[in-house]
Amino acid sequence: MTEREKPVLLCTNDDGVKSNGLTLLSRVAEAHGDVWTVAPDREQSATSHALSLFRPLHLTRLGPRRYMVDGTPSDCVLLAFKEILQAQPRFVLSGVNHGPNMGEDVLYSGTVAAAMEATILGVPAMAFSFTGSDDHILETYEDLLGRLIDACLRRDSFPDETFFNVNLPDRPASEVEGIRVTALGRRVYHDSLRRSRDGEGQEYFKIGGGRSAWSGREDSDFRAVRAGCVSVTPLHLDLTNFELLNEVRSWQLGS
């Protein structure tokens, strides 16, 4: 592949521009194209698909083809497309997130939202998450990430309005049992809202923690990861429940 033939790839994330996962993903992507990195200046987990509509955004150039934004992952993708890149990239790669993004997590995840924003703007995308916390284990996935990216780039076309959500199991890549194409599982959280008081006795609440219980089909993402496999879930922009269209029409709403 000559320099002129190299596709333009955009890397972003929600953990911040200094994240080890983003550094790994950008390094892997360099073997497959001309990489531009546009990422938040700080942690933006659970920002979902938020856009910064009510305040100015600041863009900082950190180096050749590397930028930082004081906004959300979706802000980063939008600024990259509309302000930084001269043409749309061939592919957008988001992550690698530190922590899983499976089941309902995809509705909250800034990592997934960045891939979704790219898809809305007409560019194929993949969101990557590592279900563990040890960066040394994450580093073992360099070759596997490269194979996944290469497999998608080699396709002549990509499904419309679709992006991939990838979760890596918490084990070295050499111990992975394979790659499974999966559906989203379901997770119910318990005790995720905590009440406490500060030093002055003022009551406050914190969201997070607690327990969670998984359920779902045999081909669910969480089952694949539990079995030591990489989970690849195709996600679609259209949230319509087509099976219920005719039933809900029969309700004669508003009549």
Summary of the structure (lengths in Angstrom):
residues: 255
radius of gyration: 19.4
end to end distance: 62.1
largest distance: 64.7
contacts: 820
relative contact order: 0.14
helix: 28%
strand: 29%
